[in-house]
Every structure is written in C-alpha cells, then in structure tokens.
Amino acid sequence: MIEIAPSILSADLANLAAAVRLAEAGGADLVHVDVMDGHFVPNLTFGPPVVKAIRRHTERPLDVHLMVEHPERLLAAYLDAGVSRVTVHWEAATHLDRVLAQIREAGVAAGVALNPANPVELLTDILGSCDHVLVMSVNPGFGGQKFLPYALDKVRRLATTIARGALRTTIEIDGGVGPENAADCVAAGVTTLVAGSSVFGTDDPAGAIRRLREAAERGVR
C-alpha cells in the first residue's frame, strides 16, 4: 500500500487547520510535520503545543519528523501531543537504540532518518528496531528543494537489506517528491511519499495529492 503524507511545512502556516482539511480532502494517509530546532537545521518550526493543536483538527495520523539535536530531550512532549509516528536523525541521537525503544514503548511507530550523505549501512545493527526509515532526498531544513536522484539507489539498497532480513521495516522518502518522480520512488521500494511544495505549492492541494497517488501507483511492482 502506498501512503501519501503531505508536509504542512509548505502550507499556509497561518492556517494549519485548513491545511490538514485539504490533506484529508485529497485522501492523504498521514500528515507530515517537520519539527526543526534552529540548531540541527537552520530553521525553526513546530513546537509540541502546535502539534497538539493540529491533532485536534484532523483524524489522520501525525507523522512527526524531528530534525533536532538530542531528540531525547523533547521526545516526551511530542509523544504526549498525540502523534502516531516519530522519526529521529541517525546522527542526532547519541543513544539511538534507547530513543527508538522509548518511542515504541509509547505505542508510536519509530523511525530513523538518513541525510543524503548518510549511507544506508549505518543502520545495519539497528534496522530491526526501526518501524520505518526516512530517506532524505534533499538536505533537510527547507522546503522547495530539488530531488537528489542518487537517493533512489539508497532506497534500493535499503529495500534489499530489509528483504534479506525478512524485516517489516518500511521506507519513506522526503524532499523534492512530486508526480514526476513518484513512480520511480515506489519502484525502488518506497511505500510512504512525503510531499510539501508539490502539494501545497499548487492552487489545488487536494487535487495534487490525488495526482501524486496516481503517479505513485504506476511504480507499484
């Protein structure tokens, strides 16, 4: 099953309630929330109270991507905000195994994000503890960037490793995703597509989500 997760980072930040309603109208499976701390990446976005407010305006699962240093310091507050998935960055968590365990103990899906320069082999010993892996196809911190094609090779290698280990880990991709590359992403092994500008940068976000799903389904093996 292909999941579409519109990123509200690219939406009208003054009206996030409307943004999540548009996501629902387009048939989105998840709402992707990019949390940035101004240190791990040079931008500052949604704190726990904002995420909790978003939770009140949608029935869709919240897919929270913590682009923050030392995520263990903030984790409890985001878990309490009613999220369904939390992703932390490999290099941001000193004790990654402990952080993933804390997320899963809260009944929330736990994932690790890999920046473009991070090889998938970094996850060899922790992959079994990941419900999902988020492959960044841009350098994190800002929306509207161009897709890095070599991310697809990383997805393929990751998918092969998951299959060999008979793991249930899924693959998510984030950055520059749109109808023009959605099928390639899915054919490589992605099951969750995060899309910001290609959805909320259009005049019809709900229609853009539907078109993205149609394009993605062309890549299903």
Backbone hydrogen bonds, N-H to C=O, Kabsch-Sander energy under -0.5 kcal/mol:
donor,donor_aa,acceptor,acceptor_aa,energy
3,E,191,T,-3.5
5,A,3,E,-0.5
5,A,193,L,-3.1
7,S,195,A,-2.4
8,I,6,P,-0.6
8,I,32,H,-2.0
10,S,7,S,-1.4
11,A,8,I,-1.2
13,L,11,A,-0.9
15,N,12,D,-2.1
19,A,15,N,-1.5
20,V,16,L,-2.4
21,R,17,A,-1.5
22,L,18,A,-2.2
23,A,19,A,-2.1
24,E,20,V,-2.2
25,A,21,R,-2.4
26,G,22,L,-1.6
27,G,24,E,-1.5
28,A,23,A,-2.5
29,D,4,I,-2.0
30,L,4,I,-1.7
31,V,61,P,-2.4
32,H,6,P,-2.6
32,H,30,L,-0.5
33,V,63,D,-2.7
34,D,32,H,-0.5
35,V,33,V,-0.8
35,V,65,H,-2.7
36,M,34,D,-0.6
37,D,67,M,-1.3
38,G,43,N,-1.9
43,N,41,V,-1.5
45,T,36,M,-2.0
46,F,34,D,-0.7
50,V,47,G,-0.7
51,V,47,G,-1.9
52,K,48,P,-2.6
53,A,49,P,-1.9
54,I,50,V,-2.4
55,R,51,V,-2.2
56,R,52,K,-1.0
56,R,53,A,-0.5
57,H,54,I,-1.7
58,T,55,R,-0.9
63,D,31,V,-3.0
63,D,61,P,-0.6
64,V,62,L,-0.8
64,V,85,R,-2.8
65,H,33,V,-2.8
65,H,63,D,-0.5
66,L,64,V,-0.7
66,L,87,T,-2.9
67,M,35,V,-3.0
67,M,65,H,-1.1
68,V,66,L,-1.3
70,H,92,A,-1.4
73,R,70,H,-2.1
74,L,71,P,-1.2
75,L,71,P,-1.6
77,A,74,L,-0.5
78,Y,74,L,-1.5
79,L,75,L,-2.6
80,D,76,A,-2.1
81,A,78,Y,-0.8
82,G,79,L,-1.1
83,V,78,Y,-0.7
84,S,62,L,-2.2
85,R,62,L,-2.0
86,V,109,A,-2.6
87,T,64,V,-2.5
88,V,111,G,-2.2
89,H,66,L,-0.6
90,W,113,A,-1.9
92,A,89,H,-1.1
93,A,89,H,-1.0
94,T,92,A,-0.6
96,L,93,A,-0.6
96,L,94,T,-0.6
99,V,95,H,-1.9
100,L,96,L,-2.6
101,A,97,D,-2.1
102,Q,98,R,-2.2
103,I,99,V,-2.1
104,R,100,L,-2.4
105,E,101,A,-2.5
106,A,102,Q,-0.9
106,A,103,I,-0.7
107,G,104,R,-1.9
108,V,103,I,-1.7
109,A,84,S,-2.3
111,G,86,V,-2.3
112,V,132,H,-1.3
113,A,88,V,-2.8
114,L,134,L,-2.7
115,N,113,A,-0.5
118,N,115,N,-2.0
122,L,119,P,-1.6
123,L,120,V,-2.0
124,T,121,E,-1.6
126,I,123,L,-1.2
127,L,123,L,-2.1
129,S,126,I,-2.2
130,C,127,L,-1.7
131,D,110,A,-2.8
131,D,129,S,-0.5
132,H,110,A,-1.2
133,V,170,T,-2.2
134,L,112,V,-2.6
135,V,133,V,-0.7
135,V,172,E,-3.2
136,M,114,L,-2.5
136,M,134,L,-0.7
137,S,135,V,-0.5
137,S,174,D,-2.7
138,V,174,D,-0.6
142,F,139,N,-0.6
148,L,137,S,-2.4
151,A,148,L,-2.1
152,L,149,P,-2.0
154,K,150,Y,-1.3
155,V,151,A,-2.1
156,R,152,L,-2.3
157,R,153,D,-2.4
158,L,154,K,-2.5
159,A,155,V,-3.0
160,T,156,R,-2.2
161,T,157,R,-2.0
162,I,158,L,-2.5
163,A,159,A,-2.3
164,R,160,T,-2.4
165,G,161,T,-1.8
166,A,163,A,-1.1
167,L,162,I,-2.3
170,T,131,D,-2.1
172,E,133,V,-3.1
173,I,192,T,-2.1
174,D,135,V,-1.8
175,G,194,V,-0.7
181,N,178,G,-1.6
182,A,178,G,-1.5
185,C,181,N,-2.1
186,V,182,A,-2.3
187,A,183,A,-2.7
188,A,184,D,-1.6
189,G,185,C,-0.9
189,G,186,V,-0.7
190,V,185,C,-2.2
191,T,171,I,-2.7
192,T,171,I,-1.8
193,L,3,E,-2.9
194,V,173,I,-2.4
194,V,192,T,-0.6
195,A,5,A,-1.3
195,A,193,L,-0.5
199,V,196,G,-1.5
200,F,196,G,-2.7
201,G,196,G,-0.5
201,G,197,S,-1.5
202,T,199,V,-1.2
208,A,204,D,-2.4
209,I,205,P,-2.0
210,R,206,A,-1.7
211,R,207,G,-2.4
212,L,208,A,-2.2
213,R,209,I,-2.2
214,E,210,R,-2.2
215,A,211,R,-2.3
216,A,212,L,-2.6
217,E,213,R,-2.5
218,R,214,E,-0.7
218,R,215,A,-0.9
219,G,216,A,-2.1
220,V,217,E,-1.0
